[in-house]
Amino acid sequence: MNPPLRYAVFGHPISHSLSPQIHQDFARQFGIALEYTAIDAAPAGFEAAVRAFFAGGGHGANVTLPHKAAAYALADVRSLAAERAGTANVLTRLPDGRLAAHNTDGAGLVRDITERHRVDLRGHTALLLGAGGAARGVAWNLLEADVATLTIVNRSPAAADALADAIGDPARAHTRYWEDLAGIGSYDLIVNATSAGVLGQDLDLPFSLAGARALCYDLSYGPAAAGFLAWARAAGARYALDGLGMLVETAADAFELWHGKRPDTDPVYERLRGRH
Ligand code: ATR
């Protein structure tokens, strides 16, 4: 019998990662045996750890904070989704040994909203908070989901302008200043792509941002999302969602890329939701 295929998730810290469990749950759906480990690599040792993993027979890796930009940089080839985000959450060893970078974050976010929560984003006015790696990973997918407008607001305006320029769709995607948030009206979709929650910081957002049908979505989950979700509920948002569903969907895309099979995400999501 062949040894099980080897996969891993790289992050720092990584001990609470749900990815090993999600991939094992998916694998069980198909009777696939795989090894999936969590590897804690500090930024200085990330590239060496990745290369050692693949040199040692690893097939694929998920990459999470703070390594997504470094994963993109070290790859030999990059998908369009990775290219436009400038970050990667999936690395795959190609048959010729080269490493391919891909980013499944935006697709996972949109699928979680539109398929799991059954909210049609077409025509929504969208507000994207943040312009770092996480924001770049989802911005194009929101536009592809046919939001009417995408307003990008970042604490440092230069990064928001750079993202809007990279998108190059001035009729729909534009920027506003963080200082003006109280005066820019309300939105149908508000995506928190800042790292404030992870850093334990409060965003101090005005309630006026959340419109009557507002869907507020934090890309993180657990304690990091708690502050934004509490704000969304207090503001009267119709939906206040964390990124747990997105995490499961992004994992499903990686799984399909590696195994050629589409897992059923609902039972895995429901089980994790029961605990988070
Ligand atoms: P990530 O990969 O999580 O996106 P990142 O690329 O470092 O990490 O980007 C972090 C984002 O969160 C940035 O948009 C950052 O704003 P700045 O560009 O002004 O630094 C945003 N951010 C972090 N802490 C924040 C806070 N307390 N308030 C508002 N925005 C914050």
py3Dmol code that shows the C-alpha trace and the ligand (Angstrom):
import py3Dmol

protein = """\
ATOM      1  CA  MET A   1       0.000   0.000   0.000  1.00  0.00           C
ATOM      2  CA  ASN A   2       1.227   3.507  -0.830  1.00  0.00           C
ATOM      3  CA  PRO A   3       1.975   5.789   2.117  1.00  0.00           C
ATOM      4  CA  PRO A   4      -0.696   8.492   2.647  1.00  0.00           C
ATOM      5  CA  LEU A   5      -0.266  11.725   0.687  1.00  0.00           C
ATOM      6  CA  ARG A   6       1.229  14.529   2.753  1.00  0.00           C
ATOM      7  CA  TYR A   7      -0.313  17.954   3.301  1.00  0.00           C
ATOM      8  CA  ALA A   8       0.214  20.728   5.831  1.00  0.00           C
ATOM      9  CA  VAL A   9      -0.891  24.166   6.931  1.00  0.00           C
ATOM     10  CA  PHE A  10       1.778  26.780   7.666  1.00  0.00           C
ATOM     11  CA  GLY A  11       1.111  29.688  10.029  1.00  0.00           C
ATOM     12  CA  HIS A  12       2.416  31.508  13.077  1.00  0.00           C
ATOM     13  CA  PRO A  13       0.765  30.830  15.466  1.00  0.00           C
ATOM     14  CA  ILE A  14      -0.924  27.717  14.139  1.00  0.00           C
ATOM     15  CA  SER A  15      -1.857  25.509  17.096  1.00  0.00           C
ATOM     16  CA  HIS A  16      -5.579  26.429  16.934  1.00  0.00           C
ATOM     17  CA  SER A  17      -5.869  25.876  13.180  1.00  0.00           C
ATOM     18  CA  LEU A  18      -8.992  23.991  12.100  1.00  0.00           C
ATOM     19  CA  SER A  19      -7.492  23.085   8.709  1.00  0.00           C
ATOM     20  CA  PRO A  20      -6.131  19.623   9.665  1.00  0.00           C
ATOM     21  CA  GLN A  21      -9.527  18.578  10.952  1.00  0.00           C
ATOM     22  CA  ILE A  22     -11.396  20.039   7.956  1.00  0.00           C
ATOM     23  CA  HIS A  23      -9.169  18.243   5.446  1.00  0.00           C
ATOM     24  CA  GLN A  24      -9.407  14.959   7.341  1.00  0.00           C
ATOM     25  CA  ASP A  25     -13.201  15.297   7.398  1.00  0.00           C
ATOM     26  CA  PHE A  26     -13.256  15.925   3.651  1.00  0.00           C
ATOM     27  CA  ALA A  27     -10.908  13.007   3.013  1.00  0.00           C
ATOM     28  CA  ARG A  28     -13.154  10.678   5.003  1.00  0.00           C
ATOM     29  CA  GLN A  29     -16.038  11.515   2.653  1.00  0.00           C
ATOM     30  CA  PHE A  30     -14.086   9.814  -0.148  1.00  0.00           C
ATOM     31  CA  GLY A  31     -12.160   7.176   1.785  1.00  0.00           C
ATOM     32  CA  ILE A  32      -8.898   8.988   1.018  1.00  0.00           C
ATOM     33  CA  ALA A  33      -6.018   8.457   3.461  1.00  0.00           C
ATOM     34  CA  LEU A  34      -3.910  11.542   3.981  1.00  0.00           C
ATOM     35  CA  GLU A  35      -1.496  13.026   6.437  1.00  0.00           C
ATOM     36  CA  TYR A  36      -2.206  16.680   7.259  1.00  0.00           C
ATOM     37  CA  THR A  37      -0.086  18.468   9.836  1.00  0.00           C
ATOM     38  CA  ALA A  38       0.064  21.998  11.242  1.00  0.00           C
ATOM     39  CA  ILE A  39       3.529  23.518  10.928  1.00  0.00           C
ATOM     40  CA  ASP A  40       4.418  26.560  13.006  1.00  0.00           C
ATOM     41  CA  ALA A  41       7.011  28.630  11.149  1.00  0.00           C
ATOM     42  CA  ALA A  42       8.172  32.066  12.235  1.00  0.00           C
ATOM     43  CA  PRO A  43       8.493  34.497   9.299  1.00  0.00           C
ATOM     44  CA  ALA A  44      12.282  34.156   9.115  1.00  0.00           C
ATOM     45  CA  GLY A  45      12.041  30.388   8.768  1.00  0.00           C
ATOM     46  CA  PHE A  46       8.941  30.162   6.566  1.00  0.00           C
ATOM     47  CA  GLU A  47      10.542  29.671   3.159  1.00  0.00           C
ATOM     48  CA  ALA A  48      13.017  27.079   4.432  1.00  0.00           C
ATOM     49  CA  ALA A  49      10.216  25.189   6.189  1.00  0.00           C
ATOM     50  CA  VAL A  50       8.076  25.165   3.030  1.00  0.00           C
ATOM     51  CA  ARG A  51      10.956  23.985   0.856  1.00  0.00           C
ATOM     52  CA  ALA A  52      11.831  21.245   3.353  1.00  0.00           C
ATOM     53  CA  PHE A  53       8.209  20.104   3.416  1.00  0.00           C
ATOM     54  CA  PHE A  54       7.971  19.793  -0.364  1.00  0.00           C
ATOM     55  CA  ALA A  55      11.472  18.333  -0.722  1.00  0.00           C
ATOM     56  CA  GLY A  56      10.397  15.706   1.790  1.00  0.00           C
ATOM     57  CA  GLY A  57       7.469  14.587  -0.365  1.00  0.00           C
ATOM     58  CA  GLY A  58       4.734  17.071   0.578  1.00  0.00           C
ATOM     59  CA  HIS A  59       2.011  17.425  -2.042  1.00  0.00           C
ATOM     60  CA  GLY A  60       0.197  20.572  -1.000  1.00  0.00           C
ATOM     61  CA  ALA A  61       0.073  23.197   1.710  1.00  0.00           C
ATOM     62  CA  ASN A  62      -2.351  25.738   3.022  1.00  0.00           C
ATOM     63  CA  VAL A  63      -0.844  28.995   4.179  1.00  0.00           C
ATOM     64  CA  THR A  64      -2.319  31.368   6.719  1.00  0.00           C
ATOM     65  CA  LEU A  65      -1.273  34.460   8.693  1.00  0.00           C
ATOM     66  CA  PRO A  66       1.293  35.922   8.477  1.00  0.00           C
ATOM     67  CA  HIS A  67       2.723  34.055   5.494  1.00  0.00           C
ATOM     68  CA  LYS A  68       0.334  34.604   2.582  1.00  0.00           C
ATOM     69  CA  ALA A  69       2.496  37.219   0.839  1.00  0.00           C
ATOM     70  CA  ALA A  70       5.659  35.157   1.363  1.00  0.00           C
ATOM     71  CA  ALA A  71       3.907  32.079  -0.065  1.00  0.00           C
ATOM     72  CA  TYR A  72       3.015  34.063  -3.160  1.00  0.00           C
ATOM     73  CA  ALA A  73       6.589  35.328  -3.488  1.00  0.00           C
ATOM     74  CA  LEU A  74       8.312  31.951  -3.269  1.00  0.00           C
ATOM     75  CA  ALA A  75       6.115  30.184  -5.836  1.00  0.00           C
ATOM     76  CA  ASP A  76       7.289  29.404  -9.366  1.00  0.00           C
ATOM     77  CA  VAL A  77       3.868  29.841 -11.002  1.00  0.00           C
ATOM     78  CA  ARG A  78       0.759  31.706  -9.843  1.00  0.00           C
ATOM     79  CA  SER A  79      -2.932  31.541 -10.613  1.00  0.00           C
ATOM     80  CA  LEU A  80      -4.797  34.668 -11.672  1.00  0.00           C
ATOM     81  CA  ALA A  81      -6.505  34.833  -8.255  1.00  0.00           C
ATOM     82  CA  ALA A  82      -3.108  34.770  -6.513  1.00  0.00           C
ATOM     83  CA  GLU A  83      -1.627  37.218  -9.004  1.00  0.00           C
ATOM     84  CA  ARG A  84      -4.217  39.924  -8.448  1.00  0.00           C
ATOM     85  CA  ALA A  85      -4.255  39.469  -4.663  1.00  0.00           C
ATOM     86  CA  GLY A  86      -0.468  39.334  -4.387  1.00  0.00           C
ATOM     87  CA  THR A  87      -0.972  36.632  -1.775  1.00  0.00           C
ATOM     88  CA  ALA A  88      -1.514  32.879  -1.724  1.00  0.00           C
ATOM     89  CA  ASN A  89      -3.253  30.540   0.688  1.00  0.00           C
ATOM     90  CA  VAL A  90      -2.545  27.356  -1.278  1.00  0.00           C
ATOM     91  CA  LEU A  91       0.775  25.958  -2.518  1.00  0.00           C
ATOM     92  CA  THR A  92       0.819  22.867  -4.679  1.00  0.00           C
ATOM     93  CA  ARG A  93       3.765  20.838  -5.946  1.00  0.00           C
ATOM     94  CA  LEU A  94       3.421  20.327  -9.678  1.00  0.00           C
ATOM     95  CA  PRO A  95       4.539  17.025 -11.247  1.00  0.00           C
ATOM     96  CA  ASP A  96       7.774  18.701 -12.456  1.00  0.00           C
ATOM     97  CA  GLY A  97       8.583  19.861  -8.907  1.00  0.00           C
ATOM     98  CA  ARG A  98       7.710  23.527  -9.321  1.00  0.00           C
ATOM     99  CA  LEU A  99       5.497  25.176  -6.710  1.00  0.00           C
ATOM    100  CA  ALA A 100       2.188  26.709  -7.793  1.00  0.00           C
ATOM    101  CA  ALA A 101       0.487  29.453  -5.768  1.00  0.00           C
ATOM    102  CA  HIS A 102      -3.269  29.929  -5.658  1.00  0.00           C
ATOM    103  CA  ASN A 103      -5.656  32.054  -3.625  1.00  0.00           C
ATOM    104  CA  THR A 104      -9.086  30.647  -2.786  1.00  0.00           C
ATOM    105  CA  ASP A 105     -10.121  33.305  -0.225  1.00  0.00           C
ATOM    106  CA  GLY A 106     -12.352  35.424  -2.445  1.00  0.00           C
ATOM    107  CA  ALA A 107     -14.132  32.477  -4.020  1.00  0.00           C
ATOM    108  CA  GLY A 108     -14.685  31.006  -0.557  1.00  0.00           C
ATOM    109  CA  LEU A 109     -16.133  34.241   0.790  1.00  0.00           C
ATOM    110  CA  VAL A 110     -18.574  34.682  -2.079  1.00  0.00           C
ATOM    111  CA  ARG A 111     -19.678  31.043  -1.972  1.00  0.00           C
ATOM    112  CA  ASP A 112     -20.271  31.218   1.771  1.00  0.00           C
ATOM    113  CA  ILE A 113     -22.456  34.314   1.362  1.00  0.00           C
ATOM    114  CA  THR A 114     -24.353  33.337  -1.775  1.00  0.00           C
ATOM    115  CA  GLU A 115     -24.693  29.562  -1.385  1.00  0.00           C
ATOM    116  CA  ARG A 116     -24.620  28.819   2.345  1.00  0.00           C
ATOM    117  CA  HIS A 117     -26.398  31.967   3.514  1.00  0.00           C
ATOM    118  CA  ARG A 118     -28.342  32.397   0.257  1.00  0.00           C
ATOM    119  CA  VAL A 119     -27.793  36.122  -0.089  1.00  0.00           C
ATOM    120  CA  ASP A 120     -27.624  37.337  -3.674  1.00  0.00           C
ATOM    121  CA  LEU A 121     -24.921  40.010  -3.838  1.00  0.00           C
ATOM    122  CA  ARG A 122     -26.013  41.389  -7.199  1.00  0.00           C
ATOM    123  CA  GLY A 123     -26.767  45.078  -6.923  1.00  0.00           C
ATOM    124  CA  HIS A 124     -25.437  45.385  -3.370  1.00  0.00           C
ATOM    125  CA  THR A 125     -23.523  48.452  -2.339  1.00  0.00           C
ATOM    126  CA  ALA A 126     -20.381  47.028  -0.711  1.00  0.00           C
ATOM    127  CA  LEU A 127     -17.981  48.573   1.775  1.00  0.00           C
ATOM    128  CA  LEU A 128     -14.583  46.941   2.138  1.00  0.00           C
ATOM    129  CA  LEU A 129     -12.755  47.872   5.349  1.00  0.00           C
ATOM    130  CA  GLY A 130      -9.017  47.371   4.937  1.00  0.00           C
ATOM    131  CA  ALA A 131      -6.683  47.243   1.952  1.00  0.00           C
ATOM    132  CA  GLY A 132      -4.055  44.720   3.048  1.00  0.00           C
ATOM    133  CA  GLY A 133      -3.572  41.147   1.926  1.00  0.00           C
ATOM    134  CA  ALA A 134      -6.950  39.946   3.181  1.00  0.00           C
ATOM    135  CA  ALA A 135      -8.814  42.747   1.407  1.00  0.00           C
ATOM    136  CA  ARG A 136      -6.928  42.162  -1.850  1.00  0.00           C
ATOM    137  CA  GLY A 137      -7.807  38.484  -1.603  1.00  0.00           C
ATOM    138  CA  VAL A 138     -11.555  39.176  -1.818  1.00  0.00           C
ATOM    139  CA  ALA A 139     -12.023  42.508  -3.651  1.00  0.00           C
ATOM    140  CA  TRP A 140     -12.117  41.154  -7.217  1.00  0.00           C
ATOM    141  CA  ASN A 141     -14.467  38.330  -6.275  1.00  0.00           C
ATOM    142  CA  LEU A 142     -16.980  40.788  -4.800  1.00  0.00           C
ATOM    143  CA  LEU A 143     -16.983  42.680  -8.088  1.00  0.00           C
ATOM    144  CA  GLU A 144     -17.372  39.414 -10.005  1.00  0.00           C
ATOM    145  CA  ALA A 145     -20.397  38.669  -7.790  1.00  0.00           C
ATOM    146  CA  ASP A 146     -21.888  41.807  -9.377  1.00  0.00           C
ATOM    147  CA  VAL A 147     -22.003  44.165  -6.441  1.00  0.00           C
ATOM    148  CA  ALA A 148     -23.172  47.568  -7.701  1.00  0.00           C
ATOM    149  CA  THR A 149     -20.321  49.463  -6.057  1.00  0.00           C
ATOM    150  CA  LEU A 150     -17.256  48.617  -3.983  1.00  0.00           C
ATOM    151  CA  THR A 151     -16.129  51.361  -1.636  1.00  0.00           C
ATOM    152  CA  ILE A 152     -12.684  50.707  -0.189  1.00  0.00           C
ATOM    153  CA  VAL A 153     -11.807  52.440   3.073  1.00  0.00           C
ATOM    154  CA  ASN A 154      -8.478  51.981   4.776  1.00  0.00           C
ATOM    155  CA  ARG A 155      -6.884  53.669   7.759  1.00  0.00           C
ATOM    156  CA  SER A 156      -3.930  54.609   5.525  1.00  0.00           C
ATOM    157  CA  PRO A 157      -5.503  55.980   2.333  1.00  0.00           C
ATOM    158  CA  ALA A 158      -2.536  55.158   0.081  1.00  0.00           C
ATOM    159  CA  ALA A 159      -3.162  51.410   0.317  1.00  0.00           C
ATOM    160  CA  ALA A 160      -6.858  51.878  -0.507  1.00  0.00           C
ATOM    161  CA  ASP A 161      -5.958  53.991  -3.537  1.00  0.00           C
ATOM    162  CA  ALA A 162      -3.436  51.401  -4.688  1.00  0.00           C
ATOM    163  CA  LEU A 163      -6.067  48.653  -4.485  1.00  0.00           C
ATOM    164  CA  ALA A 164      -8.654  50.734  -6.366  1.00  0.00           C
ATOM    165  CA  ASP A 165      -6.036  51.499  -9.032  1.00  0.00           C
ATOM    166  CA  ALA A 166      -5.147  47.820  -9.351  1.00  0.00           C
ATOM    167  CA  ILE A 167      -8.828  46.936  -9.792  1.00  0.00           C
ATOM    168  CA  GLY A 168      -9.191  49.598 -12.477  1.00  0.00           C
ATOM    169  CA  ASP A 169     -12.990  49.744 -12.511  1.00  0.00           C
ATOM    170  CA  PRO A 170     -13.578  53.386 -11.498  1.00  0.00           C
ATOM    171  CA  ALA A 171     -17.295  53.237 -12.227  1.00  0.00           C
ATOM    172  CA  ARG A 172     -17.741  50.696  -9.434  1.00  0.00           C
ATOM    173  CA  ALA A 173     -14.628  50.579  -7.242  1.00  0.00           C
ATOM    174  CA  HIS A 174     -13.500  53.712  -5.448  1.00  0.00           C
ATOM    175  CA  THR A 175     -12.100  54.872  -2.130  1.00  0.00           C
ATOM    176  CA  ARG A 176     -13.209  57.070   0.757  1.00  0.00           C
ATOM    177  CA  TYR A 177     -11.347  58.266   3.829  1.00  0.00           C
ATOM    178  CA  TRP A 178     -11.604  56.396   7.125  1.00  0.00           C
ATOM    179  CA  GLU A 179     -12.217  59.730   8.876  1.00  0.00           C
ATOM    180  CA  ASP A 180     -15.334  60.211   6.739  1.00  0.00           C
ATOM    181  CA  LEU A 181     -17.026  56.894   7.642  1.00  0.00           C
ATOM    182  CA  ALA A 182     -19.686  58.655   9.727  1.00  0.00           C
ATOM    183  CA  GLY A 183     -20.776  60.729   6.762  1.00  0.00           C
ATOM    184  CA  ILE A 184     -20.758  58.303   3.828  1.00  0.00           C
ATOM    185  CA  GLY A 185     -24.200  56.764   4.362  1.00  0.00           C
ATOM    186  CA  SER A 186     -25.145  53.105   4.622  1.00  0.00           C
ATOM    187  CA  TYR A 187     -24.186  49.922   2.767  1.00  0.00           C
ATOM    188  CA  ASP A 188     -25.802  46.587   1.980  1.00  0.00           C
ATOM    189  CA  LEU A 189     -22.605  44.617   2.495  1.00  0.00           C
ATOM    190  CA  ILE A 190     -19.801  45.512   4.902  1.00  0.00           C
ATOM    191  CA  VAL A 191     -16.715  43.295   4.867  1.00  0.00           C
ATOM    192  CA  ASN A 192     -14.186  43.674   7.656  1.00  0.00           C
ATOM    193  CA  ALA A 193     -10.854  42.768   6.096  1.00  0.00           C
ATOM    194  CA  THR A 194      -8.742  44.640   8.629  1.00  0.00           C
ATOM    195  CA  SER A 195      -6.504  42.807  11.064  1.00  0.00           C
ATOM    196  CA  ALA A 196      -7.767  44.946  13.967  1.00  0.00           C
ATOM    197  CA  GLY A 197      -9.626  42.034  15.589  1.00  0.00           C
ATOM    198  CA  VAL A 198      -6.612  39.734  15.349  1.00  0.00           C
ATOM    199  CA  LEU A 199      -4.567  42.491  16.992  1.00  0.00           C
ATOM    200  CA  GLY A 200      -7.192  42.939  19.736  1.00  0.00           C
ATOM    201  CA  GLN A 201      -8.034  46.480  18.578  1.00  0.00           C
ATOM    202  CA  ASP A 202     -11.447  48.131  18.323  1.00  0.00           C
ATOM    203  CA  LEU A 203     -12.546  49.651  14.985  1.00  0.00           C
ATOM    204  CA  ASP A 204     -14.996  52.136  16.519  1.00  0.00           C
ATOM    205  CA  LEU A 205     -17.323  52.182  13.480  1.00  0.00           C
ATOM    206  CA  PRO A 206     -20.436  54.406  13.223  1.00  0.00           C
ATOM    207  CA  PHE A 207     -23.792  52.584  13.311  1.00  0.00           C
ATOM    208  CA  SER A 208     -24.939  54.631  10.313  1.00  0.00           C
ATOM    209  CA  LEU A 209     -22.915  52.337   8.000  1.00  0.00           C
ATOM    210  CA  ALA A 210     -25.306  49.399   8.346  1.00  0.00           C
ATOM    211  CA  GLY A 211     -28.330  49.751   6.043  1.00  0.00           C
ATOM    212  CA  ALA A 212     -31.671  47.972   6.449  1.00  0.00           C
ATOM    213  CA  ARG A 213     -30.596  44.809   4.608  1.00  0.00           C
ATOM    214  CA  ALA A 214     -26.977  44.998   5.749  1.00  0.00           C
ATOM    215  CA  LEU A 215     -24.871  41.882   5.698  1.00  0.00           C
ATOM    216  CA  CYS A 216     -21.801  42.381   7.878  1.00  0.00           C
ATOM    217  CA  TYR A 217     -19.025  39.857   7.366  1.00  0.00           C
ATOM    218  CA  ASP A 218     -15.756  39.512   9.254  1.00  0.00           C
ATOM    219  CA  LEU A 219     -13.113  37.515   7.381  1.00  0.00           C
ATOM    220  CA  SER A 220     -11.801  36.120  10.667  1.00  0.00           C
ATOM    221  CA  TYR A 221     -13.637  33.940  13.161  1.00  0.00           C
ATOM    222  CA  GLY A 222     -13.572  33.245  16.872  1.00  0.00           C
ATOM    223  CA  PRO A 223     -12.478  35.986  19.293  1.00  0.00           C
ATOM    224  CA  ALA A 224     -10.898  38.032  16.477  1.00  0.00           C
ATOM    225  CA  ALA A 225     -14.334  38.550  14.889  1.00  0.00           C
ATOM    226  CA  ALA A 226     -16.249  39.184  18.110  1.00  0.00           C
ATOM    227  CA  GLY A 227     -15.879  42.977  18.243  1.00  0.00           C
ATOM    228  CA  PHE A 228     -17.036  43.588  14.665  1.00  0.00           C
ATOM    229  CA  LEU A 229     -19.956  41.164  14.988  1.00  0.00           C
ATOM    230  CA  ALA A 230     -21.081  42.808  18.230  1.00  0.00           C
ATOM    231  CA  TRP A 231     -20.982  46.172  16.448  1.00  0.00           C
ATOM    232  CA  ALA A 232     -22.993  44.741  13.517  1.00  0.00           C
ATOM    233  CA  ARG A 233     -25.712  43.390  15.814  1.00  0.00           C
ATOM    234  CA  ALA A 234     -25.894  46.632  17.776  1.00  0.00           C
ATOM    235  CA  ALA A 235     -26.185  48.539  14.490  1.00  0.00           C
ATOM    236  CA  GLY A 236     -29.217  46.410  13.550  1.00  0.00           C
ATOM    237  CA  ALA A 237     -27.580  44.520  10.678  1.00  0.00           C
ATOM    238  CA  ARG A 238     -29.696  41.768   9.142  1.00  0.00           C
ATOM    239  CA  TYR A 239     -26.757  39.370   9.081  1.00  0.00           C
ATOM    240  CA  ALA A 240     -23.613  39.331  11.212  1.00  0.00           C
ATOM    241  CA  LEU A 241     -21.353  36.559   9.914  1.00  0.00           C
ATOM    242  CA  ASP A 242     -17.849  35.484  10.799  1.00  0.00           C
ATOM    243  CA  GLY A 243     -15.381  33.797   8.449  1.00  0.00           C
ATOM    244  CA  LEU A 244     -15.852  30.214   9.597  1.00  0.00           C
ATOM    245  CA  GLY A 245     -17.933  29.352   6.544  1.00  0.00           C
ATOM    246  CA  MET A 246     -15.365  31.028   4.314  1.00  0.00           C
ATOM    247  CA  LEU A 247     -12.604  28.956   5.921  1.00  0.00           C
ATOM    248  CA  VAL A 248     -14.446  25.719   5.147  1.00  0.00           C
ATOM    249  CA  GLU A 249     -15.153  26.834   1.564  1.00  0.00           C
ATOM    250  CA  THR A 250     -11.542  27.870   0.925  1.00  0.00           C
ATOM    251  CA  ALA A 251     -10.445  24.486   2.241  1.00  0.00           C
ATOM    252  CA  ALA A 252     -12.861  22.775  -0.120  1.00  0.00           C
ATOM    253  CA  ASP A 253     -11.299  24.565  -3.101  1.00  0.00           C
ATOM    254  CA  ALA A 254      -7.829  23.462  -2.013  1.00  0.00           C
ATOM    255  CA  PHE A 255      -9.085  19.917  -1.499  1.00  0.00           C
ATOM    256  CA  GLU A 256     -10.587  19.822  -4.983  1.00  0.00           C
ATOM    257  CA  LEU A 257      -7.392  21.198  -6.468  1.00  0.00           C
ATOM    258  CA  TRP A 258      -5.359  18.457  -4.795  1.00  0.00           C
ATOM    259  CA  HIS A 259      -7.730  15.487  -5.048  1.00  0.00           C
ATOM    260  CA  GLY A 260      -9.988  16.317  -8.005  1.00  0.00           C
ATOM    261  CA  LYS A 261     -13.068  15.778  -5.848  1.00  0.00           C
ATOM    262  CA  ARG A 262     -15.559  18.284  -4.481  1.00  0.00           C
ATOM    263  CA  PRO A 263     -16.307  17.672  -0.769  1.00  0.00           C
ATOM    264  CA  ASP A 264     -19.647  18.367   0.882  1.00  0.00           C
ATOM    265  CA  THR A 265     -18.897  21.359   3.105  1.00  0.00           C
ATOM    266  CA  ASP A 266     -22.218  21.568   4.974  1.00  0.00           C
ATOM    267  CA  PRO A 267     -21.723  18.766   7.535  1.00  0.00           C
ATOM    268  CA  VAL A 268     -18.173  19.959   8.256  1.00  0.00           C
ATOM    269  CA  TYR A 269     -19.350  23.547   8.692  1.00  0.00           C
ATOM    270  CA  GLU A 270     -22.256  22.535  10.940  1.00  0.00           C
ATOM    271  CA  ARG A 271     -19.997  20.489  13.167  1.00  0.00           C
ATOM    272  CA  LEU A 272     -17.445  23.286  13.550  1.00  0.00           C
ATOM    273  CA  ARG A 273     -20.202  25.873  14.063  1.00  0.00           C
ATOM    274  CA  GLY A 274     -21.459  23.791  16.968  1.00  0.00           C
ATOM    275  CA  ARG A 275     -18.144  24.400  18.642  1.00  0.00           C
ATOM    276  CA  HIS A 276     -17.339  27.992  17.608  1.00  0.00           C
TER     277      HIS A 276
END
"""
ligand_1 = """\
31
ATR
P -3.891 41.029 6.326
O -3.110 40.010 5.568
O -4.626 40.500 7.515
O -4.754 41.849 5.441
P -2.114 43.247 6.368
O -1.788 43.071 4.937
O -1.031 43.637 7.340
O -2.791 41.973 6.968
O -3.269 44.358 6.438
C -3.862 44.721 7.640
C -5.031 45.660 7.336
O -5.752 45.939 8.521
C -4.609 46.995 6.760
O -5.595 47.445 5.868
C -4.538 47.865 8.030
O -4.664 49.237 7.786
P -3.341 50.118 7.482
O -2.995 49.849 6.036
O -3.737 51.497 7.718
O -2.278 49.621 8.426
C -5.760 47.350 8.735
N -5.765 47.612 10.186
C -5.027 46.991 11.134
N -5.322 47.462 12.360
C -6.280 48.412 12.186
C -7.014 49.271 13.065
N -6.809 49.239 14.384
N -7.919 50.112 12.527
C -8.120 50.149 11.202
N -7.465 49.373 10.294
C -6.559 48.511 10.790
"""
view = py3Dmol.view(width=600, height=400)
view.addModel(protein, "pdb")
view.setStyle({"model": 0}, {"cartoon": {"style": "trace"}})
view.addModel(ligand_1, "xyz")
view.setStyle({"model": 1}, {"stick": {}})
view.zoomTo()
view.show()
